């Protein structure tokens, strides 16, 4: 039986569960707290008055640190398997995660991500604040089964047509540290979780520690915008950069921050940005749209530059330019001096 001395358990499948309130009562609504392949920390073991084991209270890695849900003893074998923690602190046997492991300290870093989210919310420029808040969750798939639809399907109330697909392995908005999933629908359909979602797109995946690093990078860049507000810079320096980077962030690099596409400055006085707007002055850009949300890949750039790049990588666009030069001699002649200066 899975009990005692198990610091972490691994979920065998995704199912919605009802979490506990701070008073220990069961909430009315279901949540996606048990997710296939995700480790859960054992917060408390439950015994009756006769000392008989009744189950445990768990905190899922993909939930908030304060979230708790109860699992009865008779459910444990079906829904969970024990995880091994090595002497370096890594939780092993996590087949859904890169390298099959994550460090146990990532559980603690979730609280830091929460704190950073709270800092973002208090940024006076609500356009920039909204952009930063979007970085903490995934967009995901709108085809993912909602909890009500999942419950209807599992109870038999929801009937599917013979040609109808239902559900998606990718969540529609969840924590970035859900397992990165890239599988065909038939494989998903054969999983123990179906039709419950089981993860996020690989390019959306980030551990809490990686989100913190990207937050440091982006806030550091904000502090270097042309005309950056002194009070905002101090606020970000005090609450993010000094706390999570020791001050060794992009903000301390002399000179105004420039868009990596055009190398022109970002002007804080022009920073307006609406969700999914086609005319935003500023965007959080990706050097490779299919790469992960990591400091090497994300930066504040001009909206026009981001739209020029489109869904392509920087290298894709460089290759396009080289092809145009190669097969259009008039361009090669026109830009010969500039090319020579670049290669000098």
C-alpha positions as CSV (number, residue, x, y, z in Angstrom):
1,X,0.0,0.0,0.0
2,X,1.2,3.5,-0.8
3,X,1.6,5.0,2.6
4,X,4.2,6.3,5.1
5,X,7.6,7.5,4.2
6,X,6.4,8.5,0.7
7,X,7.3,12.2,0.5
8,X,6.1,12.5,-3.1
9,X,3.6,10.5,-5.3
10,X,3.2,10.5,-9.1
11,X,-0.3,10.7,-10.6
12,X,-1.1,7.9,-13.0
13,X,-3.9,9.8,-14.8
14,X,-5.6,13.1,-14.9
15,X,-8.9,13.5,-13.2
16,X,-10.7,16.5,-11.7
17,X,-11.0,16.6,-7.9
18,X,-12.5,18.8,-5.3
19,X,-9.9,20.7,-3.2
20,X,-10.1,21.5,0.5
21,X,-10.9,24.9,2.0
22,X,-8.5,26.5,4.5
23,X,-10.9,25.0,7.2
24,X,-10.5,21.5,5.8
25,X,-13.9,21.2,4.3
26,X,-14.4,20.1,0.7
27,X,-15.1,22.8,-1.9
28,X,-18.1,22.5,-4.2
29,X,-16.3,22.9,-7.5
30,X,-14.0,20.4,-9.2
31,X,-10.5,21.5,-10.3
32,X,-7.8,19.9,-12.5
33,X,-5.4,19.2,-9.6
34,X,-4.5,15.5,-10.4
35,X,-2.7,15.4,-13.7
36,X,-1.0,12.4,-15.3
37,X,2.7,12.2,-14.7
38,X,2.7,15.1,-12.2
39,X,4.3,14.7,-8.8
40,X,2.3,15.5,-5.7
41,X,3.7,16.2,-2.3
42,X,2.3,14.3,0.7
43,X,1.3,17.0,3.1
44,X,-0.5,14.9,5.7
45,X,-1.4,11.3,6.4
46,X,-4.8,10.5,7.8
47,X,-5.7,7.9,10.5
48,X,-8.8,7.1,12.3
49,X,-9.2,6.9,16.1
50,X,-8.0,3.2,15.9
51,X,-4.8,4.2,14.2
52,X,-6.0,2.7,10.8
53,X,-4.6,4.5,7.7
54,X,-7.4,6.3,5.9
55,X,-5.5,8.1,3.1
56,X,-3.6,11.4,2.7
57,X,-3.7,15.0,1.8
58,X,-1.7,16.0,-1.3
59,X,-0.5,19.2,-2.9
60,X,-0.1,18.8,-6.7
61,X,3.0,20.4,-8.3
62,X,0.7,22.0,-10.9
63,X,-1.5,23.7,-8.2
64,X,-0.8,26.7,-6.1
65,X,1.4,26.0,-3.0
66,X,-1.6,26.3,-0.6
67,X,-3.9,24.0,-2.6
68,X,-4.8,20.7,-1.0
69,X,-6.9,17.7,-2.0
70,X,-7.7,14.5,-0.1
71,X,-7.2,10.9,-1.5
72,X,-8.8,7.9,0.3
73,X,-6.5,4.9,1.0
74,X,-8.5,2.7,-1.4
75,X,-7.8,5.1,-4.2
76,X,-4.1,5.4,-3.9
77,X,-3.0,2.3,-5.7
78,X,-5.2,3.0,-8.7
79,X,-4.3,6.7,-9.0
80,X,-0.7,7.1,-7.8
81,X,2.7,5.5,-7.7
82,X,5.6,6.3,-5.3
83,X,8.3,8.7,-6.4
84,X,12.0,8.4,-5.4
85,X,13.9,11.5,-4.3
86,X,17.7,11.1,-4.8
87,X,20.3,12.6,-2.5
88,X,20.6,15.7,-4.7
89,X,16.9,16.4,-4.2
90,X,15.7,15.4,-7.6
91,X,12.3,13.7,-7.8
92,X,12.8,10.8,-10.2
93,X,10.6,8.6,-12.3
94,X,8.8,11.6,-13.9
95,X,8.4,10.2,-17.4
96,X,6.3,13.1,-18.6
97,X,9.0,15.6,-17.8
98,X,12.3,16.3,-19.7
99,X,15.0,14.1,-18.3
100,X,12.5,12.2,-16.2
101,X,13.1,14.4,-13.2
102,X,12.6,17.8,-11.5
103,X,14.3,19.2,-8.5
104,X,12.1,19.2,-5.4
105,X,12.9,22.9,-4.8
106,X,10.7,23.7,-7.8
107,X,7.7,23.1,-5.4
108,X,9.0,26.0,-3.3
109,X,9.7,28.3,-6.2
110,X,6.0,28.3,-7.1
111,X,5.5,30.8,-4.2
112,X,8.1,33.0,-5.8
113,X,6.1,32.9,-9.1
114,X,3.0,33.9,-7.1
115,X,4.9,36.8,-5.6
116,X,6.2,38.0,-9.0
117,X,2.6,37.8,-10.3
118,X,1.5,40.1,-7.5
119,X,4.3,42.5,-8.3
120,X,3.2,42.5,-12.0
121,X,-0.4,43.4,-11.0
122,X,0.8,46.5,-9.2
123,X,2.6,48.0,-12.2
124,X,0.9,51.3,-13.0
125,X,1.1,50.8,-16.7
126,X,-1.7,48.3,-17.0
127,X,-0.9,47.5,-20.6
128,X,2.6,46.3,-19.7
129,X,1.2,44.7,-16.5
130,X,-1.3,42.7,-18.6
131,X,1.4,41.6,-21.0
132,X,3.6,40.4,-18.2
133,X,0.8,38.5,-16.5
134,X,0.1,36.6,-19.7
135,X,3.6,35.2,-19.5
136,X,2.7,33.2,-16.4
137,X,0.1,30.9,-17.9
138,X,-0.3,29.1,-21.2
139,X,-2.8,29.8,-23.9
140,X,-3.3,26.2,-24.7
141,X,-6.1,24.5,-26.7
142,X,-9.7,25.5,-26.8
143,X,-10.5,21.9,-27.7
144,X,-9.6,20.6,-24.3
145,X,-12.4,19.1,-22.4
146,X,-13.9,21.3,-19.7
147,X,-14.6,19.7,-16.4
148,X,-18.4,19.7,-16.8
149,X,-18.0,18.1,-20.3
150,X,-15.5,15.6,-18.9
151,X,-17.9,14.6,-16.1
152,X,-20.8,14.3,-18.6
153,X,-18.7,12.1,-20.8
154,X,-17.5,9.8,-18.0
155,X,-21.1,9.5,-16.6
156,X,-22.5,8.6,-20.1
157,X,-24.6,11.7,-20.3
158,X,-22.5,13.0,-23.2
159,X,-22.8,10.9,-26.4
160,X,-20.3,11.2,-29.2
161,X,-21.0,10.7,-32.9
162,X,-19.0,8.0,-34.6
163,X,-16.9,10.6,-36.4
164,X,-16.6,13.0,-33.5
165,X,-13.4,13.7,-31.6
166,X,-13.6,14.9,-28.0
167,X,-11.0,16.5,-25.8
168,X,-7.4,17.4,-26.4
169,X,-4.2,16.5,-24.5
170,X,-3.3,20.2,-24.1
171,X,-5.0,22.2,-21.4
172,X,-6.7,25.4,-22.2
173,X,-4.8,27.7,-19.8
174,X,-2.9,26.1,-17.0
175,X,0.5,26.4,-15.2
176,X,3.5,26.5,-17.5
177,X,5.1,23.7,-15.4
178,X,2.5,21.1,-16.5
179,X,4.2,18.3,-18.5
180,X,5.2,19.2,-22.0
181,X,3.0,17.1,-24.3
182,X,3.3,16.5,-28.1
183,X,1.4,13.3,-29.0
184,X,-1.1,12.4,-31.8
185,X,-4.8,12.2,-30.9
186,X,-4.9,8.4,-31.2
187,X,-2.1,8.1,-28.6
188,X,-4.0,10.6,-26.3
189,X,-7.2,8.6,-26.8
190,X,-5.4,5.4,-25.6
191,X,-4.0,7.1,-22.5
192,X,-5.4,6.4,-19.0
193,X,-6.4,10.1,-18.7
194,X,-8.6,10.4,-21.8
195,X,-10.5,12.6,-22.4
196,X,-8.9,14.7,-19.6
197,X,-6.0,16.9,-20.7
198,X,-2.5,16.0,-19.6
199,X,-0.1,18.9,-20.3
200,X,1.0,22.0,-22.2
201,X,2.6,22.6,-25.5
202,X,6.4,22.0,-25.4
203,X,7.1,25.6,-26.3
204,X,5.0,26.8,-23.4
205,X,6.6,24.6,-20.8
206,X,8.7,26.3,-18.1
207,X,9.6,25.2,-14.6
208,X,9.0,27.8,-11.9
209,X,12.7,28.6,-11.7
210,X,12.8,29.2,-15.5
211,X,9.8,31.5,-15.3
212,X,11.6,33.5,-12.6
213,X,14.6,33.8,-14.8
214,X,12.5,35.1,-17.7
215,X,10.7,37.5,-15.4
216,X,14.0,38.9,-14.2
217,X,15.1,39.3,-17.9
218,X,11.9,41.1,-19.0
219,X,11.7,43.4,-16.0
220,X,15.4,44.2,-16.3
221,X,14.8,45.2,-19.9
222,X,11.8,47.4,-18.8
223,X,14.1,49.3,-16.5
224,X,16.2,50.2,-19.5
225,X,13.5,51.6,-21.7
226,X,14.0,55.1,-22.9
227,X,12.1,57.5,-20.6
228,X,11.5,54.6,-18.1
229,X,9.7,56.0,-15.1
230,X,12.1,56.3,-12.1
231,X,9.6,55.1,-9.6
232,X,8.7,52.1,-11.7
233,X,12.4,51.2,-12.1
234,X,12.9,51.5,-8.4
235,X,9.8,49.3,-7.8
236,X,11.0,46.6,-10.2
237,X,14.6,46.8,-8.9
238,X,13.5,46.4,-5.3
239,X,10.8,43.7,-5.7
240,X,12.1,41.6,-8.5
241,X,15.7,42.3,-9.6
242,X,17.2,42.6,-6.1
243,X,15.2,39.6,-4.8
244,X,15.7,37.1,-7.6
245,X,18.9,38.1,-9.4
246,X,21.0,39.9,-6.8
247,X,20.8,42.9,-9.1
248,X,22.8,41.1,-11.9
249,X,20.1,41.8,-14.5
250,X,19.8,43.5,-17.9
251,X,18.6,46.6,-16.0
252,X,22.2,47.2,-14.9
253,X,23.6,47.2,-18.4
254,X,24.3,50.8,-19.4
255,X,22.3,52.4,-22.2
256,X,18.7,52.2,-23.3
257,X,17.2,48.9,-24.3
258,X,16.8,48.2,-28.0
259,X,14.5,46.0,-29.9
260,X,16.5,43.0,-31.1
261,X,14.9,43.1,-34.5
262,X,15.5,46.7,-35.6
263,X,18.0,47.8,-32.9
264,X,16.0,50.9,-32.2
265,X,15.2,52.0,-28.6
266,X,11.9,51.1,-26.8
267,X,10.3,54.3,-25.6
268,X,8.4,53.8,-22.3
269,X,6.2,56.9,-23.2
270,X,4.8,54.9,-26.2
271,X,4.2,51.6,-24.4
272,X,0.5,50.8,-25.1
273,X,-0.5,47.2,-25.7
274,X,-3.9,45.5,-25.9
275,X,-4.5,41.8,-25.9
276,X,-4.3,40.4,-29.5
277,X,-4.3,43.9,-30.9
278,X,-2.8,44.3,-34.5
279,X,-1.4,47.7,-33.8
280,X,0.4,47.5,-30.4
281,X,3.6,49.6,-30.0
282,X,5.2,46.9,-27.9
283,X,5.1,43.1,-27.6
284,X,6.9,40.4,-25.8
285,X,8.7,38.8,-28.8
286,X,10.3,35.4,-29.3
287,X,13.5,35.0,-31.4
288,X,12.1,31.6,-32.2
289,X,8.3,31.3,-31.9
290,X,8.6,27.6,-31.4
291,X,11.3,27.7,-28.7
292,X,10.5,28.0,-25.0
293,X,9.8,30.9,-22.8
294,X,13.4,31.4,-21.6
295,X,15.6,34.4,-21.3
296,X,17.6,33.5,-24.4
297,X,14.4,33.6,-26.4
298,X,12.2,36.4,-25.1
299,X,12.5,40.2,-25.2
300,X,10.4,43.4,-25.4
301,X,10.3,44.5,-29.0
302,X,8.3,46.8,-31.3
303,X,4.9,45.5,-32.3
304,X,5.7,46.4,-36.0
305,X,8.9,44.4,-35.8
306,X,7.1,41.4,-34.2
307,X,4.5,41.5,-37.0
308,X,7.3,41.6,-39.7
309,X,8.9,38.5,-38.1
310,X,5.5,36.8,-38.2
311,X,5.6,33.2,-37.0
312,X,9.1,32.6,-38.3
313,X,12.4,32.5,-36.5
314,X,15.1,35.1,-37.0
315,X,17.2,32.5,-38.9
316,X,14.2,31.8,-41.2
317,X,14.1,35.5,-42.1
318,X,17.9,35.7,-42.6
319,X,17.6,32.7,-45.0
320,X,14.8,34.5,-46.8
321,X,17.1,37.6,-47.2
322,X,20.0,35.5,-48.5
323,X,17.8,33.8,-51.0
324,X,16.5,37.1,-52.3
325,X,20.0,38.4,-52.7
326,X,21.3,35.2,-54.3
327,X,18.6,35.1,-57.0
328,X,18.1,38.8,-57.6
329,X,21.3,40.3,-58.8
330,X,19.9,43.8,-58.7
331,X,19.5,43.5,-54.9
332,X,23.0,42.2,-54.5
333,X,24.4,45.2,-56.4
334,X,22.2,47.7,-54.5
335,X,23.2,46.4,-51.1
336,X,26.8,45.4,-51.9
337,X,28.4,48.2,-49.8
338,X,26.2,47.5,-46.8
339,X,27.0,43.7,-47.1
340,X,30.7,44.5,-47.3
341,X,30.6,46.6,-44.2
342,X,28.8,43.8,-42.3
343,X,31.4,41.3,-43.3
344,X,34.4,43.5,-42.7
